[in-house]
Amino acid sequence: MKINNNMNIPRINPYKSNQIKTEQAKELTKVRADKIEISSEAKQLSETSAFTLERKERVQQLKAQIQDGTYNVDAEKLASNLVNYFNIKK
């Protein structure tokens, strides 16, 4: 059997093509970067409102009263609020 050396077929180095593919993949990952944009409405929502500040102050006052032992529960007001709450839920 005789093998002829055909010069028309280009020689391929499979290791070189693998190396080129990995280099291209590395470059693609370098180029990509995550980006985030926050709208002005979202920025306003993230800010603390006056209501939130008032609520925090009230909670701190209640905590201080409970720790001091000066917090008193108005039983009539509590019962009235509970009755109103459960009547509305039905």
C-alpha positions, -999 to +999 in steps of 0.1 A: +000+000+000+013+034-010+003+066+008+005+097-011+012+130+006-016+153-005-005+189-001-040+204-005-052+193+030-041+218+057-026+203+088-047+208+120-033+210+154-061+201+178-043+214+208-038+248+193-075+251+185-084+242+221-060+268+233-076+294+211-111+285+223-101+288+259-084+322+253-115+335+236-137+323+265-115+341+290-117+373+270-155+371+269-157+367+307-134+397+311-155+420+289-188+411+307-197+430+338-229+432+358-246+465+359-275+479+381-295+510+377-318+523+404-346+546+395-353+578+413-386+564+426-368+534+441-343+557+458-372+577+473-388+545+485-356+534+502-354+567+522-369+568+556-402+586+558-415+608+586-440+581+595-411+556+599-392+579+622-422+587+643-429+550+647-393+542+657-395+570+684-428+556+697-414+521+699-384+533+718-407+552+742-428+521+748-397+499+753-383+524+779-417+525+797-418+487+798-383+484+812-390+511+838-422+495+848-442+526+841-462+513+811-499+510+819-525+493+797-559+509+794-581+478+796-613+495+783-596+509+753-579+476+746-612+457+748-630+482+726-603+480+700-604+441+700-641+441+696-640+465+667-612+446+651-630+412+652-663+427+641-648+442+610-631+409+601-664+390+598 
